Amino acid sequence: MQGGNLGYRLLCNLAPPLDRPVGEIGPLAAVHMHNMMKALNLLKEAKKRDDLELASLKDKAVKLEGLEKEVQ
């Protein structure tokens, strides 16, 4: 029996005919992965910029604390 009815397919944990992909999903998966990797690289670059900005702000804060101590 090939499982021509939906009940058989559900009991055997098989995909119904409408759930099967019509075409190949390989190229779509590759494009999706490429887009995800691009987004990840953009996030990494943004994090590097933020880390550099944070480091410079911390340096400025330390310098300002030193100046406040000199003034007092």
Beta strands, then each sheet from edge to edge (+ up, - down):
end
